[in-house]
Amino acid sequence: MQLTPTNDYDPALTSLTKRIRQTTEGAVGWYRLGQLLVIVGAYDKAENLYLTLLGQKSTENVRERGHIYHMLG
């Protein structure tokens, strides 16, 4: 496999970025990354991310914790 340099004006990169945004619509920040990891089948990485988020003080919100538990399920 050979890597090819790209830039922000690459149509393939633009298309991929748009598709990722559509697929993870509604999620923000780390939750968007977790959702994307689940979609691509990287379940172990998504689980590690969600468990890390649960351990942070910023997830004291019941709704956020509920979302994380839902994604872990």
Rosetta blueprint (number, residue, H / E / L):
1 M L
2 Q L
3 L L
4 T L
5 P L
6 T L
7 N L
8 D L
9 Y L
10 D L
11 P H
12 A H
13 L H
14 T H
15 S H
16 L H
17 T H
18 K H
19 R H
20 I H
21 R H
22 Q H
23 T H
24 T L
25 E L
26 G L
27 A L
28 V L
29 G H
30 W H
31 Y H
32 R H
33 L H
34 G H
35 Q H
36 L H
37 L H
38 V H
39 I H
40 V L
41 G L
42 A L
43 Y H
44 D H
45 K H
46 A H
47 E H
48 N H
49 L H
50 Y H
51 L H
52 T H
53 L H
54 L H
55 G L
56 Q L
57 K H
58 S H
59 T H
60 E L
61 N L
62 V H
63 R H
64 E H
65 R H
66 G H
67 H H
68 I H
69 Y H
70 H H
71 M H
72 L H
73 G L
